[in-house]
Structure formats: structure tokens, C-alpha cells
């Protein structure tokens, strides 16, 4: 195996583990279409159990080679993946928290602007 292949296998194995650690249940994983599409279509990698790290890493290796050939980039972070948990309540809770955090950020920025304008 070449050094680049060994490095990518390590990266895809790490990415696979990180992806499957996102939720404590089975997940459906796709490549984020903002990063890459397979001939204009969303690339679904499949359904995976939390223990399917090697299976996902193999698929990521294959898809990564295709993505690199077409774009010159390798998927190296969770940003490249859309991960959908089997338990939809987990995703709903994550979305709710993200919205609450965003609202808190906006409130904070608004307060800072008001304070600045009063000076």
C-alpha cells in the first residue's frame, strides 16, 4: 500500500468512527451535497449500526477516491457527511438545541449593538 493510501485509510477510518459516534443508534449517511454530488445526485452511503466502522470506512475509501479524482479534495471531516439517526427524536433534539443556541447568539449580538449605540 502506498503512503497516501495508508494515510487516507487512517483518515477514513477515523471519519467513519466519528460519524458513527454522533448518535447512539443506527444512522443513514450521505455525502453532504454542498460538498459533492454523484452526477448531480445526492450520494447515499447507506445505513450503518454503531459498530459498522470498518464497513463505513471501506465505503468512504471508495467514494473518497472518486471525489478526489473529480475535485482534488478528500472528505476529511464530519462537515462532508449528512448523518440521519434512526431515532428521529435525537435529530429533533439536536436541531432544537442548535436553534436555541443561534437565538441566544443573535440576542447577545443585539444587546451588544444596543449598548454600543447608547455610548
TORKOLFI-125658 format. One record per residue: residue in three letters; y, x, z of N, C-alpha, C, O in turn; residue number from 1. Coordinates in Angstrom, 1 decimal. Example, Ala and Ser with C-alpha at 12.3 -4.5 7.8 and 13.67 -1.06 7.14 Angstrom:
2
residu / n.north / n.east / n.up / ca.north / ca.east / ca.up / c.north / c.east / c.up / o.north / o.east / o.up / num
ALA / -5.7 / 13.2 / 7.8 / -4.5 / 12.3 / 7.8 / -3.3 / 13.2 / 7.8 / -3.3 / 14.2 / 8.5 / 1 $
SER / -2.2 / 12.8 / 7.1 / -1.1 / 13.7 / 7.1 / 0.0 / 12.9 / 7.9 / 1.1 / 13.4 / 8.0 / 2 $
***
This chain:
119
residu / n.north / n.east / n.up / ca.north / ca.east / ca.up / c.north / c.east / c.up / o.north / o.east / o.up / num
UNK / -1.2 / 0.8 / 0.0 / 0.0 / 0.0 / 0.0 / 1.3 / 0.9 / 0.0 / 1.3 / 1.9 / 0.7 / 1 $
UNK / 2.2 / 0.5 / -0.8 / 3.5 / 1.3 / -0.8 / 4.3 / 1.1 / 0.4 / 4.1 / 0.0 / 1.1 / 2 $
UNK / 5.2 / 2.0 / 0.7 / 6.1 / 1.8 / 1.9 / 6.9 / 0.5 / 1.8 / 7.0 / -0.2 / 2.9 / 3 $
UNK / 7.4 / 0.1 / 0.7 / 8.2 / -1.1 / 0.6 / 7.3 / -2.3 / 0.9 / 7.8 / -3.3 / 1.5 / 4 $
UNK / 6.1 / -2.3 / 0.4 / 5.1 / -3.4 / 0.6 / 4.8 / -3.5 / 2.1 / 4.7 / -4.6 / 2.7 / 5 $
UNK / 4.6 / -2.3 / 2.8 / 4.3 / -2.3 / 4.2 / 5.5 / -2.9 / 5.0 / 5.3 / -3.7 / 5.9 / 6 $
UNK / 6.7 / -2.5 / 4.6 / 7.9 / -2.9 / 5.2 / 8.1 / -4.4 / 5.1 / 8.4 / -5.1 / 6.0 / 7 $
UNK / 7.9 / -4.9 / 3.8 / 8.0 / -6.4 / 3.6 / 6.9 / -7.2 / 4.3 / 7.2 / -8.2 / 4.9 / 8 $
UNK / 5.7 / -6.6 / 4.4 / 4.7 / -7.3 / 5.2 / 5.1 / -7.5 / 6.6 / 4.8 / -8.5 / 7.2 / 9 $
UNK / 5.7 / -6.4 / 7.2 / 6.1 / -6.5 / 8.6 / 7.2 / -7.5 / 8.7 / 7.2 / -8.3 / 9.7 / 10 $
UNK / 8.2 / -7.5 / 7.8 / 9.3 / -8.4 / 7.8 / 8.8 / -9.8 / 7.7 / 9.3 / -10.7 / 8.4 / 11 $
UNK / 7.9 / -10.1 / 6.7 / 7.5 / -11.5 / 6.5 / 6.6 / -11.9 / 7.7 / 6.6 / -13.1 / 8.0 / 12 $
UNK / 5.8 / -11.0 / 8.3 / 5.0 / -11.4 / 9.5 / 6.0 / -11.8 / 10.6 / 5.7 / -12.7 / 11.3 / 13 $
UNK / 7.0 / -11.0 / 10.8 / 8.0 / -11.3 / 11.9 / 8.7 / -12.6 / 11.6 / 8.9 / -13.4 / 12.5 / 14 $
UNK / 9.1 / -12.8 / 10.4 / 9.8 / -14.0 / 10.0 / 8.8 / -15.2 / 10.2 / 9.3 / -16.3 / 10.7 / 15 $
UNK / 7.6 / -15.1 / 9.8 / 6.6 / -16.2 / 10.0 / 6.5 / -16.5 / 11.5 / 6.5 / -17.7 / 11.9 / 16 $
UNK / 6.4 / -15.5 / 12.3 / 6.2 / -15.7 / 13.8 / 7.5 / -16.4 / 14.3 / 7.4 / -17.4 / 15.1 / 17 $
UNK / 8.6 / -15.9 / 13.9 / 9.9 / -16.5 / 14.4 / 10.0 / -18.0 / 13.9 / 10.4 / -18.9 / 14.7 / 18 $
UNK / 9.6 / -18.3 / 12.7 / 9.7 / -19.6 / 12.2 / 8.7 / -20.6 / 12.9 / 9.1 / -21.7 / 13.3 / 19 $
UNK / 7.5 / -20.1 / 13.2 / 6.6 / -20.9 / 14.0 / 6.9 / -21.1 / 15.4 / 6.4 / -21.9 / 16.1 / 20 $
UNK / 7.7 / -20.2 / 15.9 / 8.2 / -20.2 / 17.3 / 9.4 / -21.2 / 17.5 / 9.8 / -21.5 / 18.7 / 21 $
UNK / 9.9 / -21.7 / 16.4 / 11.1 / -22.6 / 16.5 / 10.8 / -23.9 / 17.2 / 11.6 / -24.4 / 17.9 / 22 $
UNK / 9.6 / -24.4 / 17.0 / 9.2 / -25.7 / 17.7 / 7.7 / -25.5 / 18.2 / 6.9 / -24.8 / 17.7 / 23 $
UNK / 7.4 / -26.3 / 19.3 / 6.1 / -26.2 / 19.9 / 5.1 / -27.1 / 19.3 / 4.2 / -27.6 / 20.0 / 24 $
UNK / 5.2 / -27.3 / 18.0 / 4.3 / -28.2 / 17.3 / 4.1 / -27.8 / 15.8 / 4.7 / -26.8 / 15.4 / 25 $
UNK / 3.3 / -28.5 / 15.1 / 3.2 / -28.2 / 13.6 / 4.5 / -28.4 / 12.9 / 5.3 / -29.2 / 13.4 / 26 $
UNK / 4.8 / -27.7 / 11.9 / 6.0 / -27.8 / 11.1 / 5.8 / -27.8 / 9.6 / 4.7 / -27.3 / 9.2 / 27 $
UNK / 6.7 / -28.3 / 8.9 / 6.7 / -28.2 / 7.4 / 7.9 / -27.2 / 7.1 / 9.0 / -27.4 / 7.7 / 28 $
UNK / 7.6 / -26.3 / 6.3 / 8.6 / -25.2 / 6.0 / 8.9 / -25.2 / 4.5 / 8.0 / -25.2 / 3.6 / 29 $
UNK / 10.2 / -25.1 / 4.2 / 10.7 / -24.9 / 2.8 / 11.6 / -23.7 / 2.7 / 12.2 / -23.4 / 3.8 / 30 $
UNK / 11.8 / -23.2 / 1.6 / 12.9 / -22.2 / 1.4 / 14.2 / -23.0 / 1.3 / 14.2 / -24.0 / 0.6 / 31 $
UNK / 15.2 / -22.6 / 2.0 / 16.5 / -23.2 / 2.0 / 17.0 / -23.2 / 0.6 / 17.2 / -22.1 / 0.0 / 32 $
UNK / 17.3 / -24.4 / 0.0 / 17.7 / -24.4 / -1.4 / 19.1 / -23.8 / -1.6 / 19.5 / -23.6 / -2.7 / 33 $
UNK / 19.9 / -23.6 / -0.5 / 21.2 / -22.9 / -0.7 / 21.0 / -21.5 / -1.0 / 21.9 / -20.8 / -1.6 / 34 $
UNK / 19.8 / -20.9 / -0.7 / 19.5 / -19.5 / -0.9 / 18.7 / -19.4 / -2.2 / 19.0 / -18.4 / -3.0 / 35 $
UNK / 17.7 / -20.3 / -2.5 / 16.9 / -20.1 / -3.7 / 16.2 / -21.4 / -4.0 / 15.7 / -22.1 / -3.1 / 36 $
UNK / 16.0 / -21.7 / -5.3 / 15.2 / -22.8 / -5.8 / 14.2 / -22.3 / -6.8 / 14.5 / -21.4 / -7.5 / 37 $
UNK / 13.1 / -22.9 / -6.8 / 12.0 / -22.5 / -7.7 / 12.1 / -23.4 / -9.0 / 11.7 / -24.5 / -9.0 / 38 $
UNK / 12.8 / -22.8 / -10.0 / 13.0 / -23.5 / -11.3 / 13.8 / -24.8 / -11.0 / 13.4 / -25.8 / -11.7 / 39 $
UNK / 14.8 / -24.8 / -10.2 / 15.6 / -26.0 / -9.9 / 15.0 / -26.9 / -8.9 / 15.6 / -28.0 / -8.6 / 40 $
UNK / 13.9 / -26.6 / -8.3 / 13.3 / -27.5 / -7.3 / 13.2 / -26.8 / -5.9 / 13.1 / -25.5 / -5.9 / 41 $
UNK / 13.2 / -27.6 / -4.9 / 13.0 / -27.0 / -3.5 / 11.6 / -26.5 / -3.4 / 10.7 / -27.1 / -3.8 / 42 $
UNK / 11.5 / -25.3 / -2.9 / 10.2 / -24.6 / -2.7 / 9.6 / -24.9 / -1.4 / 10.0 / -24.3 / -0.4 / 43 $
UNK / 8.6 / -25.8 / -1.4 / 7.9 / -26.1 / -0.1 / 6.8 / -25.0 / 0.1 / 6.0 / -24.8 / -0.8 / 44 $
UNK / 6.8 / -24.5 / 1.3 / 5.7 / -23.5 / 1.6 / 4.5 / -24.2 / 2.2 / 3.4 / -23.6 / 2.2 / 45 $
UNK / 4.7 / -25.4 / 2.8 / 3.6 / -26.1 / 3.3 / 3.7 / -26.5 / 4.8 / 4.8 / -26.3 / 5.4 / 46 $
UNK / 2.6 / -27.0 / 5.3 / 2.6 / -27.4 / 6.7 / 1.8 / -26.3 / 7.5 / 0.8 / -25.8 / 7.1 / 47 $
UNK / 2.3 / -26.0 / 8.7 / 1.7 / -24.9 / 9.5 / 1.6 / -25.3 / 11.0 / 2.5 / -25.9 / 11.5 / 48 $
UNK / 0.5 / -24.9 / 11.6 / 0.4 / -25.0 / 13.0 / 1.0 / -23.8 / 13.7 / 1.2 / -22.8 / 13.0 / 49 $
UNK / 1.3 / -23.9 / 15.0 / 2.0 / -22.8 / 15.6 / 1.2 / -21.5 / 15.6 / 1.7 / -20.4 / 15.7 / 50 $
UNK / -0.1 / -21.6 / 15.3 / -1.0 / -20.4 / 15.3 / -1.2 / -19.8 / 13.8 / -1.9 / -18.9 / 13.7 / 51 $
UNK / -0.6 / -20.4 / 12.8 / -0.8 / -20.1 / 11.4 / 0.1 / -18.9 / 11.0 / 0.6 / -18.9 / 9.8 / 52 $
UNK / 0.4 / -18.0 / 11.8 / 1.3 / -16.9 / 11.5 / 0.9 / -16.1 / 10.3 / 1.6 / -15.9 / 9.3 / 53 $
UNK / -0.4 / -15.7 / 10.2 / -0.9 / -14.9 / 9.1 / -0.9 / -15.7 / 7.8 / -0.5 / -15.2 / 6.7 / 54 $
UNK / -1.2 / -17.0 / 7.9 / -1.2 / -17.9 / 6.7 / 0.2 / -18.0 / 6.1 / 0.4 / -17.8 / 4.9 / 55 $
UNK / 1.2 / -18.2 / 7.0 / 2.6 / -18.3 / 6.6 / 3.1 / -17.0 / 6.0 / 3.8 / -16.9 / 5.0 / 56 $
UNK / 2.7 / -15.9 / 6.7 / 3.2 / -14.5 / 6.3 / 2.7 / -14.2 / 4.9 / 3.4 / -13.7 / 4.1 / 57 $
UNK / 1.4 / -14.6 / 4.6 / 0.9 / -14.3 / 3.2 / 1.7 / -15.1 / 2.2 / 2.0 / -14.6 / 1.1 / 58 $
UNK / 2.0 / -16.4 / 2.5 / 2.7 / -17.2 / 1.5 / 4.2 / -16.6 / 1.4 / 4.7 / -16.6 / 0.3 / 59 $
UNK / 4.8 / -16.2 / 2.5 / 6.1 / -15.6 / 2.4 / 6.1 / -14.4 / 1.6 / 7.0 / -14.1 / 0.9 / 60 $
UNK / 5.0 / -13.5 / 1.7 / 4.9 / -12.3 / 0.9 / 5.0 / -12.7 / -0.6 / 5.7 / -12.0 / -1.4 / 61 $
UNK / 4.2 / -13.7 / -1.0 / 4.1 / -14.1 / -2.4 / 5.5 / -14.6 / -2.9 / 6.0 / -14.2 / -3.9 / 62 $
UNK / 6.0 / -15.5 / -2.1 / 7.3 / -16.1 / -2.5 / 8.4 / -15.1 / -2.5 / 9.3 / -15.1 / -3.3 / 63 $
UNK / 8.4 / -14.2 / -1.5 / 9.4 / -13.2 / -1.4 / 9.5 / -12.3 / -2.6 / 10.5 / -11.9 / -3.1 / 64 $
UNK / 8.3 / -12.0 / -3.1 / 8.2 / -11.1 / -4.3 / 8.9 / -11.8 / -5.5 / 9.6 / -11.2 / -6.3 / 65 $
UNK / 8.6 / -13.1 / -5.6 / 9.2 / -13.9 / -6.7 / 10.7 / -14.0 / -6.5 / 11.5 / -13.9 / -7.5 / 66 $
UNK / 11.2 / -14.3 / -5.3 / 12.6 / -14.4 / -5.0 / 13.3 / -13.1 / -5.3 / 14.4 / -13.0 / -5.9 / 67 $
UNK / 12.7 / -12.0 / -4.9 / 13.3 / -10.6 / -5.2 / 13.4 / -10.3 / -6.6 / 14.4 / -9.8 / -7.1 / 68 $
UNK / 12.3 / -10.7 / -7.4 / 12.3 / -10.5 / -8.8 / 13.5 / -11.2 / -9.5 / 14.1 / -10.7 / -10.5 / 69 $
UNK / 13.7 / -12.4 / -9.0 / 14.8 / -13.3 / -9.7 / 16.2 / -13.0 / -9.1 / 17.2 / -13.1 / -9.9 / 70 $
UNK / 16.3 / -12.6 / -7.9 / 17.6 / -12.5 / -7.3 / 18.0 / -11.1 / -6.8 / 19.2 / -10.8 / -6.6 / 71 $
UNK / 17.0 / -10.3 / -6.5 / 17.3 / -9.0 / -5.9 / 17.4 / -9.0 / -4.4 / 17.7 / -8.0 / -3.8 / 72 $
UNK / 17.1 / -10.2 / -3.8 / 17.1 / -10.3 / -2.3 / 15.8 / -10.7 / -1.8 / 15.0 / -11.4 / -2.5 / 73 $
UNK / 15.5 / -10.3 / -0.6 / 14.3 / -10.8 / 0.1 / 14.7 / -11.7 / 1.3 / 15.7 / -11.5 / 1.9 / 74 $
UNK / 13.9 / -12.8 / 1.5 / 14.1 / -13.6 / 2.7 / 13.8 / -12.8 / 3.9 / 12.7 / -12.3 / 4.1 / 75 $
UNK / 14.8 / -12.6 / 4.8 / 14.6 / -11.7 / 5.9 / 15.0 / -12.4 / 7.2 / 14.9 / -11.8 / 8.3 / 76 $
UNK / 15.5 / -13.6 / 7.2 / 15.9 / -14.3 / 8.4 / 15.6 / -15.8 / 8.3 / 15.3 / -16.3 / 7.3 / 77 $
UNK / 15.7 / -16.4 / 9.5 / 15.4 / -17.9 / 9.5 / 16.4 / -18.7 / 8.7 / 16.1 / -19.8 / 8.3 / 78 $
UNK / 17.6 / -18.1 / 8.4 / 18.5 / -18.8 / 7.5 / 17.9 / -19.2 / 6.2 / 18.3 / -20.2 / 5.5 / 79 $
UNK / 16.9 / -18.4 / 5.7 / 16.3 / -18.6 / 4.4 / 15.3 / -19.8 / 4.5 / 14.9 / -20.3 / 3.4 / 80 $
UNK / 15.0 / -20.3 / 5.7 / 14.0 / -21.3 / 5.8 / 14.5 / -22.6 / 6.4 / 15.4 / -22.6 / 7.3 / 81 $
UNK / 14.0 / -23.7 / 5.9 / 14.3 / -25.0 / 6.5 / 13.0 / -25.4 / 7.2 / 11.9 / -25.5 / 6.5 / 82 $
UNK / 13.1 / -25.7 / 8.5 / 11.9 / -25.9 / 9.3 / 12.0 / -27.3 / 9.9 / 12.9 / -27.7 / 10.6 / 83 $
UNK / 10.9 / -28.1 / 9.5 / 10.9 / -29.5 / 10.0 / 9.7 / -29.8 / 10.9 / 8.6 / -29.7 / 10.5 / 84 $
UNK / 10.0 / -30.1 / 12.2 / 8.9 / -30.3 / 13.1 / 8.2 / -31.6 / 12.9 / 8.7 / -32.6 / 12.4 / 85 $
UNK / 6.9 / -31.5 / 13.2 / 6.0 / -32.7 / 13.1 / 6.6 / -33.8 / 14.1 / 6.6 / -35.0 / 13.7 / 86 $
UNK / 7.1 / -33.4 / 15.2 / 7.6 / -34.3 / 16.2 / 9.1 / -34.4 / 15.9 / 9.9 / -33.5 / 16.3 / 87 $
UNK / 9.5 / -35.5 / 15.2 / 10.9 / -35.7 / 14.8 / 11.9 / -35.7 / 15.9 / 13.1 / -35.4 / 15.7 / 88 $
UNK / 11.4 / -36.1 / 17.1 / 12.3 / -36.2 / 18.3 / 12.9 / -34.8 / 18.6 / 14.0 / -34.7 / 19.1 / 89 $
UNK / 12.1 / -33.7 / 18.3 / 12.6 / -32.4 / 18.6 / 13.7 / -32.0 / 17.6 / 14.7 / -31.4 / 18.1 / 90 $
UNK / 13.6 / -32.4 / 16.4 / 14.7 / -32.2 / 15.4 / 15.9 / -33.0 / 15.8 / 17.1 / -32.5 / 15.7 / 91 $
UNK / 15.7 / -34.3 / 16.1 / 16.8 / -35.1 / 16.5 / 17.6 / -34.5 / 17.7 / 18.8 / -34.5 / 17.7 / 92 $
UNK / 16.9 / -34.0 / 18.7 / 17.5 / -33.4 / 19.9 / 18.3 / -32.2 / 19.5 / 19.4 / -31.9 / 20.0 / 93 $
UNK / 17.8 / -31.4 / 18.6 / 18.5 / -30.1 / 18.1 / 19.7 / -30.5 / 17.4 / 20.8 / -29.9 / 17.5 / 94 $
UNK / 19.7 / -31.5 / 16.5 / 20.8 / -32.0 / 15.8 / 21.9 / -32.5 / 16.7 / 23.1 / -32.2 / 16.6 / 95 $
UNK / 21.5 / -33.3 / 17.7 / 22.4 / -33.9 / 18.7 / 23.1 / -32.8 / 19.4 / 24.3 / -32.8 / 19.6 / 96 $
UNK / 22.4 / -31.7 / 19.9 / 23.0 / -30.6 / 20.6 / 23.9 / -29.9 / 19.7 / 25.0 / -29.5 / 20.2 / 97 $
UNK / 23.6 / -29.6 / 18.5 / 24.5 / -28.9 / 17.6 / 25.8 / -29.7 / 17.3 / 26.8 / -29.1 / 17.3 / 98 $
UNK / 25.7 / -31.0 / 17.2 / 26.9 / -31.8 / 17.0 / 27.7 / -31.8 / 18.3 / 29.0 / -31.7 / 18.2 / 99 $
UNK / 27.1 / -31.8 / 19.5 / 27.9 / -31.8 / 20.7 / 28.6 / -30.4 / 20.9 / 29.7 / -30.4 / 21.3 / 100 $
UNK / 27.9 / -29.4 / 20.5 / 28.5 / -28.0 / 20.6 / 29.6 / -27.9 / 19.6 / 30.7 / -27.3 / 19.9 / 101 $
UNK / 29.5 / -28.5 / 18.4 / 30.6 / -28.4 / 17.4 / 31.8 / -29.2 / 17.9 / 32.9 / -28.8 / 17.8 / 102 $
UNK / 31.5 / -30.4 / 18.5 / 32.6 / -31.2 / 19.0 / 33.3 / -30.5 / 20.1 / 34.6 / -30.5 / 20.2 / 103 $
UNK / 32.6 / -29.8 / 21.0 / 33.2 / -29.0 / 22.1 / 34.1 / -27.9 / 21.5 / 35.2 / -27.6 / 22.0 / 104 $
UNK / 33.6 / -27.2 / 20.5 / 34.4 / -26.2 / 19.8 / 35.7 / -26.7 / 19.2 / 36.7 / -26.2 / 19.4 / 105 $
UNK / 35.6 / -27.9 / 18.5 / 36.8 / -28.5 / 18.0 / 37.8 / -28.9 / 19.1 / 39.0 / -28.7 / 18.9 / 106 $
UNK / 37.3 / -29.5 / 20.2 / 38.1 / -29.8 / 21.3 / 38.8 / -28.6 / 21.9 / 40.0 / -28.6 / 22.2 / 107 $
UNK / 38.1 / -27.5 / 22.0 / 38.7 / -26.3 / 22.5 / 39.7 / -25.7 / 21.6 / 40.8 / -25.3 / 22.1 / 108 $
UNK / 39.5 / -25.7 / 20.3 / 40.5 / -25.2 / 19.4 / 41.7 / -26.1 / 19.4 / 42.8 / -25.6 / 19.3 / 109 $
UNK / 41.5 / -27.4 / 19.5 / 42.6 / -28.4 / 19.5 / 43.5 / -28.1 / 20.8 / 44.7 / -28.1 / 20.7 / 110 $
UNK / 42.8 / -27.9 / 21.9 / 43.6 / -27.6 / 23.2 / 44.4 / -26.3 / 23.0 / 45.5 / -26.3 / 23.5 / 111 $
UNK / 43.8 / -25.3 / 22.4 / 44.5 / -24.1 / 22.2 / 45.7 / -24.2 / 21.3 / 46.8 / -23.7 / 21.6 / 112 $
UNK / 45.6 / -25.0 / 20.3 / 46.7 / -25.3 / 19.4 / 47.8 / -26.0 / 20.1 / 49.0 / -25.7 / 19.9 / 113 $
UNK / 47.4 / -27.0 / 20.9 / 48.5 / -27.7 / 21.6 / 49.2 / -26.8 / 22.6 / 50.4 / -26.9 / 22.7 / 114 $
UNK / 48.4 / -26.0 / 23.3 / 49.1 / -25.0 / 24.3 / 50.0 / -24.1 / 23.5 / 51.1 / -23.8 / 24.0 / 115 $
UNK / 49.6 / -23.6 / 22.4 / 50.4 / -22.7 / 21.6 / 51.7 / -23.4 / 21.1 / 52.8 / -22.8 / 21.2 / 116 $
UNK / 51.6 / -24.6 / 20.7 / 52.8 / -25.3 / 20.2 / 53.7 / -25.7 / 21.3 / 54.9 / -25.9 / 21.0 / 117 $
UNK / 53.3 / -25.8 / 22.5 / 54.1 / -26.1 / 23.7 / 54.9 / -24.9 / 24.2 / 55.7 / -25.0 / 25.1 / 118 $
UNK / 54.5 / -23.7 / 23.8 / 55.2 / -22.5 / 24.2 / 56.4 / -22.2 / 23.5 / 57.1 / -21.2 / 23.8 / 119 $
***
